[in-house]
Amino acid sequence: MDVITGGGVAAFPTDTVYGLAANVLDRDAMKRVYTIKNRPLTKAMPIFVADSKALSSIAAEISETARKLINRMWPGALTLVFKLNPDFKTLAAAGGDTIAIRIPNHDMTLKILAETGVPLSGTSANLASGANPITADDVYGQIGDSVDIIVDGGPCPGTVASTIIDVSQGRPKIVRYGAVPKEHIEEACGTDVVS
């Protein structure tokens, strides 16, 4: 998508809610995402990748538990938090040492990831305190003309944001409850998950 590769910001549907996407390696584009959402730069932001091969340059380590979740639940509505590879520089990490990553299970999103060839911001296309955007109209109603393009792909198949699990240390821990229930996560990784 030319908008994103040119340093712009796009909104499009995912398997959960509409996402606000920019190249996570482009500092100026990422600053715009934070500004559009009215989100503080100190708050980390999840990112989308096209496939699990991309993890090797972003995550410092991938635990056995994380691998089980990746194999069983990606692509899908599960975001995993990893230790950040210090060589991977992005505002999405908000200066921290972890990064939240997901492969969405949505044909349009995966096509855009493949076309751009870079990890993209994976935050919802709304204001920081706004309702989850399920349609292009929801996006326009909250952030209007502040994005370069809103791709109307119809209503999202989901209506709830992804579940976020921290797999960066010890037992996996739920950071945010969302589309994937705790029981499914525990079944997939074969261990209890800390709430």
C-alpha positions in Angstrom: 0.0 0.0 0.0 1.6 3.2 -1.2 0.2 5.4 1.6 2.1 3.4 4.2 5.3 2.9 2.3 5.2 6.6 1.6 5.2 7.4 5.3 1.4 7.8 5.7 -1.2 6.4 8.1 -4.0 4.2 7.0 -7.1 2.7 8.7 -8.4 -0.7 7.7 -10.4 -3.7 9.0 -8.8 -6.6 10.9 -10.2 -9.7 12.4 -11.0 -7.9 15.6 -11.5 -4.1 15.1 -10.4 -1.5 12.6 -6.7 -0.8 12.9 -4.5 2.3 12.5 -1.4 1.3 10.5 1.9 3.0 9.8 5.4 1.6 9.2 6.7 1.0 12.8 10.3 1.8 11.6 9.2 5.3 10.4 9.5 7.6 13.4 7.5 10.4 11.9 4.7 8.1 10.8 4.5 6.6 14.2 4.4 10.0 15.9 1.4 10.8 13.7 -0.4 7.6 14.9 0.2 8.6 18.5 -1.1 12.1 17.7 -4.2 10.9 15.8 -5.2 8.6 18.7 -4.3 11.3 21.3 -2.2 8.6 22.9 0.9 9.5 25.1 4.2 8.5 23.6 5.0 6.8 26.9 2.3 4.1 26.2 3.5 1.2 24.1 1.6 0.1 21.0 1.1 -3.4 19.6 2.5 -4.1 16.1 1.4 -6.4 13.3 3.7 -8.7 11.4 3.0 -10.8 8.3 4.4 -14.1 9.6 6.3 -15.6 12.5 9.6 -15.3 10.6 9.6 -11.6 11.3 9.9 -12.3 15.0 13.6 -13.1 14.8 14.5 -9.5 14.2 12.0 -8.0 16.7 11.9 -10.3 19.7 15.1 -10.9 21.7 13.9 -14.4 22.7 11.0 -16.7 22.1 10.1 -19.1 24.9 8.8 -22.6 24.4 5.4 -21.4 25.7 5.4 -18.6 23.2 6.1 -21.0 20.4 3.2 -23.2 21.4 0.9 -20.2 21.3 2.2 -19.0 18.0 1.8 -22.4 16.5 -1.7 -22.9 17.8 -3.2 -19.4 17.8 -1.6 -17.3 15.0 -2.9 -15.9 12.8 -5.6 -14.8 15.2 -6.8 -12.5 17.9 -4.0 -13.1 20.4 -1.2 -10.5 20.9 2.0 -11.7 22.6 4.4 -9.5 24.5 8.1 -10.4 24.0 11.4 -9.0 25.2 12.5 -6.5 22.6 15.5 -7.0 20.5 17.6 -3.9 21.4 18.6 -3.5 17.7 14.9 -3.1 16.7 14.1 0.6 17.1 10.5 1.7 17.1 8.4 4.3 18.9 5.8 1.5 19.4 7.9 0.2 22.3 7.6 3.6 24.1 11.2 3.3 25.4 10.5 0.0 27.1 12.2 -3.4 26.8 9.2 -5.3 25.5 7.1 -5.3 22.4 3.6 -6.6 21.7 3.2 -8.5 18.4 0.3 -10.1 16.5 -0.5 -11.8 13.2 -4.1 -10.9 12.4 -6.4 -13.5 10.8 -7.8 -11.2 8.1 -7.1 -11.5 4.4 -7.0 -7.7 3.8 -4.7 -7.0 6.7 -2.3 -9.8 5.7 -2.3 -8.6 2.1 -1.4 -5.1 3.2 1.4 -6.5 5.4 2.7 -8.5 2.5 2.6 -5.5 0.1 4.3 -3.1 2.5 6.9 -5.6 3.6 7.3 -4.0 7.0 5.8 -4.4 10.5 2.9 -2.1 11.0 1.4 -0.4 14.0 -1.5 -2.6 15.2 -3.5 -0.3 17.4 -7.2 0.3 17.1 -8.3 3.1 14.8 -10.0 5.2 17.4 -9.2 7.9 20.0 -7.4 6.6 23.0 -10.6 6.6 25.1 -13.0 5.9 22.3 -15.2 2.9 21.5 -13.8 0.0 19.4 -14.3 0.9 15.7 -16.1 -2.0 13.9 -16.9 -0.2 10.7 -15.2 2.5 8.5 -18.0 4.9 9.6 -16.9 4.3 13.3 -13.3 5.2 12.3 -14.4 8.3 10.5 -16.7 9.4 13.4 -13.7 9.3 15.8 -10.6 10.3 13.8 -12.1 11.7 10.6 -9.7 13.2 8.1 -6.7 12.9 10.3 -5.6 9.7 8.5 -4.5 9.5 4.9 -6.9 6.8 3.9 -9.7 4.7 5.5 -10.1 1.5 3.6 -13.8 0.4 3.9 -13.7 -3.4 4.0 -17.1 -3.7 5.6 -17.7 -4.5 9.3 -15.0 -6.4 11.2 -15.8 -10.1 11.8 -15.0 -9.5 15.5 -16.1 -6.8 17.8 -13.6 -7.2 20.6 -9.9 -6.2 20.7 -7.3 -9.0 20.9 -6.3 -10.7 24.1 -2.8 -9.6 25.2 -0.5 -12.2 26.9 2.9 -11.3 28.3 5.3 -14.2 27.4 8.5 -12.2 28.1 9.2 -13.8 31.5 8.2 -16.9 33.4 4.5 -18.0 33.3 2.4 -16.2 30.7 0.3 -13.4 32.1 -2.8 -11.8 30.8 -2.3 -8.1 30.2 -5.7 -7.5 28.6 -8.7 -9.7 28.3 -10.1 -9.7 24.8 -11.3 -11.9 22.0 -9.5 -15.1 23.0 -10.7 -16.6 26.3 -8.2 -17.6 29.0 -9.1 -21.3 28.8 -8.2 -21.4 25.1 -4.8 -19.9 25.9 -4.1 -22.3 28.7 -5.1 -25.3 26.5 -2.9 -24.1 23.7 0.2 -23.5 25.8 -0.3 -26.4 28.3 0.1 -24.2 31.4 -1.8 -22.0 33.8 -2.0 -18.3 32.8 -1.6 -15.6 35.4 -4.4 -13.1 35.5 
